[in-house]
Amino acid sequence: MTAAAVAPTEEVEVPFNKQPRDWRRAGIIVAFCAVPVALLVIFTYWPFGSMIGYSFYKMKYIGPRQWVGLKNYIDVFTRPDTLSSLKLSLYYMAGALIQVALALYLSSILAFKVRCGNAFKAIYFFPYLINGIAVGFIFKFFYTRGYVFDTVLQWCGFQLDNLPYWLKDQSVNNWSLVGASIWRYLGQNVILFIGAMMSIDQSLYEAAEIDGANKFQQFRHIILPGIKTILVLNIILSITGSLSAFEGPYVITTGANGTATYFVRMDRIAHTSQKVGLASAMAIVLLIIILICALLQQMFFTYVFKDADDGVEKAKKKAAKIERKRQRLAKKNAPIFKNGPSNKEQAVA
């Protein structure tokens, strides 16, 4: 076979990625992400992991440790003081529901044009800006025998001798603390609800009025479905926050006369009695209870609002599904290298 019979091989240009990798940009991104991640790991996840380890020991802050296994967790559910303090959370849960209901009512009024509406918004939101310790001292003075609250009630015709001791009488003292909590956090819920209501399209109200819907029907069929995300979030935050009530009982009554909530009891066990292992187990149990409550609330509201969708969410989900399918096909047929032939063209070749 002669050299002339051999056909010259065709030179094929090998595709390659002509765009260099920007290592400087990648380094800046990693550096900016490393700082918050490191802070999160050092000050959150690492202490949390250590607390889980402490919960299996009988220990103090200083001194030897003794492995006790699950005994601390058993004590959380068998000690009468921890169980009674956990039951006090029911008072704050009831107060949280009252708080959300009041916030819904007030925000439904203030979301529309009313006289001095901005002034009322500022008045309702102002207590949330006050430090929790200061709020505690305010209500400690407010509920003291013969002072502000008793004086106001005497103006209304009540006799001082017939009034209870608001911070000593165990039939009313926890409700008094719940009232202080409602006063402080009501404004936050009001502002969040107002913001959600103002984002609803005004044409829906106009169409409802043309159809003859009254204000309650507008609230039920327009406002509630429109603010369901904020409503669920507020209720979840309120209920889970009621499980960890601390500032009010600690400052106003120092946990005396049956007002020691779960957090106050845990603080005493950890810092006064120095039972660090038991206090760590109490914290883990509280976290599990909060997660379970949040999950149950999410399931409940998913069921309640299952028929509240007007078709927009379903259309968004369908469009997102189509977009993901399109991206998968585009990725499958994309070139191996930038500016190179696609996988389909290579298969044909």
Disulfide bonds with the S-S distance in Angstrom:
none
